[in-house]
């Protein structure tokens, strides 16, 4: 009778053989070259799209993602400074 353990063993053998085959195939220059070129092209298109969107929003007078990130960074810096000042004030009140 072909039970669960037999099925599991045969599946494990199949999975191991398939994984070894795919690992070698995916390391092949025939796969890496074209996929690398496609990734490069996709990243170039994404960069162009990001620039176009930033220019569009900027032309409407709205903040771009970069502007928002810069502002958020400055707000985080201010918050950190306020926390430090609060800690110093608490220390002065505690000792004074």
N, C-alpha and C positions, 0 to 999 in steps of 0.2 A: 504494500500500500504506500502511496506517495503522500506522506504527511507533511505537516508544517515544517519540521526540521529539515526534511529533504528539500522542500521548496526553498527554504531560507538558505541552505548551503548552495544550491544551484544559483540562486539570485546573487549571493555574495561573490561567487566565482565570476558570474557575468558582469557584475558591477566592477570588480577588480580589473578584469580584462578590458572593459570599456574605458575605465578611468586611465589605465596605462596608455591605451591607444590614443585617447583624446589629449592626454598630457603631451605626448610626443608630437601629435599633429598640431596642437596649438603653439608649440615652440618652433614650428617650421617657419623658415623665412617666407614660404609661399603664403602663409597666413599673416605673419607679423608685418610684413611690408605693406600690403594693401590695407590692413586694418589700421596701421599707424598713419598712413596717408589719409584715410577716411577720418580718423580722429583729429588730425591736424586741420583738415578742411572744416570739420564741424566746429572746432574751436575758433578758427578764423571767422566763420560765419556768425558765431555767437558774439565775438568781439565787435564785429561790424554792426550787428543788431543792437548791442548795448550802447554803442556810440550814437547810433541813429536815434534810439529812444531818449538818451540823455540830451541830445541836441533838440529833439522835439519838445520835451518837457521844459528845457531851458528857454527855448524860444517863446514859450507861453508864460514865462516868468515864474514857473513852479520849481521848487527844489528838486534836484536830481537825487538818485540813490546815493551818489557820492557826497552830495551836500548834506543829506540826512545822516549818513554815517559819520561825517566830520562833526556835525552838531551833536550827535549822540556821544561821540568820544569826548568832546568838550564838557558835556553835561556830566559824564561819568567822572571826569577829572575834578570838576567842581564838587561833586558829591563826596568824593574821596577826601578832598581838602576840608569840607565841612565836618565830616566824621572825625578827622584828625583834630580839628579845632575844638569840637565838642569833647573829645577825649582829654585834650589838654586843659580845657576849662573845668572839666570834672575833677581832674587831678589837682588843679590849683584850689578849687573849692574844698576838696578833701583835706589838703595839707594846710590851708589857710584859715 
